[in-house]
Amino acid sequence: MHLQSQDIPLVARLYKRSFQNHFLGHMGYKFLELFISEFVKSDANFGYAAKYKNEVIGFILATTSDNPFREFYRDNFMMLVYLTISRFLKDSFIRRHITKRLGHVHVALKALFSFSVKDNNSGEKREVCLSQQPRLLALAVDRSYRGLGIANELTAEFCKEMKELGFKKVGLSALPWNQRAISFYIKDGWKKEGASEASISFSRLL
Ligand SMILES: CC(C)(COP(=O)(O)OP(=O)(O)OC[C@H]1O[C@@H](n2cnc3c(N)ncnc32)[C@H](O)[C@@H]1OP(=O)(O)O)[C@@H](O)C(=O)NCCC(=O)NCCS
């Protein structure tokens, strides 16, 4: 089912548990809740949750936009600056990896500037753009529920909706050391498109 507002704190908790070796998994709950809310309120971003007894046991975060976080950066700019500094001071993982993320500062500043110009004209509404390729940005299943086909059900729901919207292909990238995720994607029908030291890209025809 689509992610709903009340799922946001539950998804944030599962995100933190599932992505302990990833940058965003170290950014804290406040950041994660702001980030995940982008997949509930935006027209171009999509979130799906698998639930069992009111608990979120799996989720997908995906986008149809080539710049999915413009509004996220613009609407939360000062809060993001504060949260990033605060995590930088508290978490050595963030300190070690922050230099790889400096490109986001540029994107955030650009978003801040371009939106402040557009906002004076009209309330721009994001819409699904069929020339973009939808991308799966994050997928996780609670450790206790892995190996049960839940990830497969989530990707099926995502692919079905993208196909209904008129898209022909979806993509994603995985970290090269994430063997379980890579095995899952291959088993789930995704085809390897390219690889670098930092990531392996996959696509799937709809
Ligand atoms: C990636 C993820 C969503 C897959 O869900 P899952 O329920 O584990 O998926 P499945 O068990 O259906 O498939 C995993 C496949 O990986 C392989 N696998 C299983 N256990 C494994 C392990 N310990 N190490 C490596 N590969 C493994 C098997 O090929 C398995 O397929 P099988 O069912 O034929 O045995 C889940 O492992 C997860 O949440 N991981 C943490 C978050 C993450 O890394 N997300 C992906 C990056 S965006």
The ligand as a Gaussian input file, in Angstrom:
#p B3LYP/6-31G(d) Opt

LIG

0 1
 C       17.424000      -6.263000       0.191000
 C       16.238000      -6.807000       0.951000
 C       15.081000      -5.827000       0.866000
 C       15.806000      -8.128000       0.285000
 O       14.732000      -8.685000       0.992000
 P       14.796000     -10.233000       1.422000
 O       13.534000     -10.582000       2.098000
 O       16.070000     -10.404000       2.148000
 O       14.871000     -10.892000      -0.016000
 P       14.828000     -12.416000      -0.386000
 O       15.142000     -13.260000       0.816000
 O       13.543000     -12.640000      -1.101000
 O       15.987000     -12.518000      -1.465000
 C       17.283000     -12.394000      -1.076000
 C       18.112000     -13.310000      -1.976000
 O       19.447000     -12.990000      -1.589000
 C       20.160000     -14.181000      -1.396000
 N       20.492000     -14.245000       0.028000
 C       19.772000     -14.668000       1.080000
 N       20.452000     -14.527000       2.204000
 C       21.637000     -13.993000       1.860000
 C       22.777000     -13.615000       2.589000
 N       22.841000     -13.749000       3.914000
 N       23.821000     -13.091000       1.900000
 C       23.775000     -12.942000       0.553000
 N       22.707000     -13.276000      -0.175000
 C       21.652000     -13.810000       0.467000
 C       19.367000     -15.310000      -1.886000
 O       19.645000     -15.453000      -3.275000
 C       17.960000     -14.805000      -1.712000
 O       17.178000     -15.413000      -2.663000
 P       16.498000     -16.885000      -2.328000
 O       15.159000     -16.555000      -1.718000
 O       16.408000     -17.511000      -3.669000
 O       17.400000     -17.603000      -1.383000
 C       16.581000      -7.058000       2.453000
 O       17.633000      -7.992000       2.530000
 C       16.947000      -5.789000       3.212000
 O       16.077000      -5.100000       3.728000
 N       18.243000      -5.458000       3.324000
 C       18.705000      -4.273000       4.066000
 C       18.407000      -2.980000       3.317000
 C       19.063000      -2.970000       1.950000
 O       20.247000      -3.266000       1.824000
 N       18.278000      -2.595000       0.911000
 C       18.729000      -2.594000      -0.468000
 C       19.460000      -1.379000      -0.848000
 S       18.409000      -0.056000      -1.410000

